Amino acid sequence: ADGTYFYAAQPDGSLQTVGMLFSPAYPGFLRGVTSSGPGEFVVTTSGGQVSRYRPGASECEVLADGFDQLYGVAITPGGVAFAELGTGRVLSLRGGSVELLATDLREPVGVTTGSDGACLVAEAGAGRVVKVNGSRVDTLVADLQRPQGISVHDGVLYIVDAGAKQLIAFDLDTGVRQTIASGLPVGPPPGVEPKPLKGMPPFSGPQGPFAGVTAAADGTLYVSADGEGSVLALRPRGDGRR
């Protein structure tokens, strides 16, 4: 997802446009995206909507609306979780009803689901990743600069720290943490204070920076490098390392 465009990346690195702002049933300026089935995605938009999008069929269904600066979205057992940066909340959508999972967070951005089904949240303004346990919010990974995108694969939590320009791996079973990539083109250049765009209603709402990460079935990690407008692939070696 690239705001006004939705692409499919081909094996040779070329891009196929599968949707854009003026395509039939395009959801709007995209922020977060997660696969919810073959050819189907749940997306968040800068206009404050959570939608189910089927680009191949030119279909879009608004699941919930009226939110303030949505970012990450993740499929959870029985529903969808999403981060609302403008209010510092993380919410869940189940059976058409919106439930509050956590509040008073400092700039929640990335959302994913842990191995146990719990909701994990990258709290960019607090420099940590938290685990939502019912009414409790527990720190899972601390001492980060500005975590944004997060993803879990094979029991490992991957974190894009846009402030440190690093990709971090955190083993959810052992608690071992390691930096697997550094010097990434994410976040603003050193010494530059980002100034999020205010948006252009009704086309889009506020547009802040967001570097995401996701994992493919073969363990390849894909990082959206917002600092240069690219997608990076980190592939596992034969020994499982990158």
N, C-alpha and C positions, 0 to 999 in steps of 0.2 A: 504494500500500500504506500502510495506516494501522494497523499493529499487528494489532488484532483484526478489522479490516475491510479488504476489498479492493474498491475502487471503480472504475467507469468514468466519466470526466468527459465530459459531453455538450457539444455546441457552445455551448449557452446557459449553460454554467457549472454546471448542475445535476449531481448525483451519482446514479449508479445503483449500488446495492449488488450486486455479483456474487458475493460470498462474505463470510462472517464466521465468528467463532471456532466457532460451533456449527452451521455448515453442514456437510453431508456432505463428507468428504475435505478439509476445510480444513487447510492445512499446519501452522498454529500461529501464534504471534505473529510477524508478518513484519518483517523488517529490510531486506534488499535484494531488488530485483526487476528482472528484465530479460526482454524478450520473446525467445522462442526459436522462434516460429512463430505462425501464425494461431490465436488463442485459447489459446496455450500460453505458459507463463512458467517460468523457473527462479528460485527464491526461496531466500533464506536466512532462518532463523528464530532467535529468541533462545534457543530450546531446543537449538541446535547442529546443526540439520539443513540440508542442501542438498537441495531437492526440485524435481521437475518438477510443475507445477500446471496443470490444465485445468479452470477453474471452470465452464465451460459444460457439461462432461460429468461434473462432480463427481468428478474423478479426481485423485489425488495419488500420486506415486511418489517415495519417499525414495531419493536418489542416493548420499548419504553422511551419516554421523551421528557424534556424539561430539565436537564442536568447542566451543571456548570463546569466546563472544561474537563471532558472525559479523556482518558488516556488508555491504559492497558485493559485488556479483557481476556478472560480465560474460561474454559469449560470446566465446570465442577460437577461432582456427583449430583445429578438431578437438576442442574441449573447453570447459570452463568454468573461470574463475578466480574466486577469492573470498578475501576478507580475514578473518583471524581475529585480532581485536584482542587477545583475552585472552592470546595467546602471542606476538604480534608477528610473525605469519607470513602469507604469501600462498601459497595452494595452488592446484593445478590438478587438475581431474577429467577424466580421459581414459579412455574405454572401461571405465569402472567402477573404475579405479585412481586413487588420490590420490597426486599428486606434489608435492613441496616446491619452490616457485619462489624464495622469499626468506624469510629469517629475521632475527631481531634488529632488526626495524623498531619504531619508536616510534609505537604506536597507528595501525596501518594501518586505514583506513576505506573510502575510495572506491577502486574498481577500474574500469578501462576498457581498451580495446584501441586501440593506436596505428594509424596509417595503414599501418605496416609489419607489423602483427600482433603487435607486442611488447606485453607487459603493463605498464600504467602504474598507479601506486599513489599515492594521497594519504596521506602520512604525517603525520597530524594532530599528533602529539606532537613532531615535528621541524620542522614548518612548511615542508614541501617536498613536491613531487611527484617520484617517482623512476621510472626506466625499468628494468625487469628484463631484462638481457641475459645469458641463460644463468645462470652462477654470479655474475655481476656485478650490482650495484645502483648505477646512476648517477643523480646528481641532474639532473633535467630543469628544474624550476622551483624556485628557492629564495626565501628572504626572505618567506615567507607567515606569517600568524599561526596559523591553525588550519584548514587545508584539509580538506574532507570530501568532498562529492560531486564527481565529475569525469566528463566525457563528451567524446568526440571527434566532430566533424562537419566534413566538407569540409576536412580538414587542420588544423583549429583545435582546441586543447584548451581546454575550458571548466572552470573551477574555482570552486566555491563556497568562499570563505574565510569560515567562520563567525565567526572571531575578528575580522576586519576588516569583516564584514558586507558583503562585496563579491562580485561575479561578475567573474571575470578571464578574458580571452581570451589564449591563447598560441599564436602561429602556429608549428606544428611544423617548417615549412620555413625560415622566416626568423629565428625566435627573438624576434620582436617581441611584446611583452607590453603589454596595455592593460586598464584597468578599464572595463567596459561598464555596470556598475550598482553603486551604492553605497547605503548606508543600508538594506540589505535586512533584513527581519524574520527573521533566522536567528540561531541561537545564543542564549545567555542575555543578559538585559539588562546594561548596564554595571554593574560592581561586584558582580555576582552570580556565585558559584561554583557551577556545576551539580553536583548530587549524583545520579548515576545510580541509578535504582531497582534493587533487588536481584532483583526478579522474584517470581513466585508459582508455583513448581513444583507440578504438572506443566504448568500453563497457559503459563508464560513464564519465560525466564531473565532475566538482567540487561538493563536497558533504558536505554541511554545516549542522548544527543542525536545526531541525524544529519540534516543538510540535504543533499539530493541534487539532481542536475541531469541532465536528459536532453534530447536534441534530436530533433525530428520531421523527417520527410523534407523539409518545406518550409523548414527552418532555424529554426523556432520553438523557443525554449529554454523548458523547463518547470523551475521551481525549487520544490522542496518547502520551504516557509518554516516550519520547525519552531517559530520564535519566536511565531507566531500561528496555526498550524494551517491554513495555506492553501497553494495551489499557484499560483505566479505564472507568467504567460506573457510572454516577451519576444520580440516579433515583428520580423523584419528589415524595414527600410524599403526603398523602391525602389532606393536606392543600396547596399543590402547592409548598412547600418549599423543599429544598434538605438537 
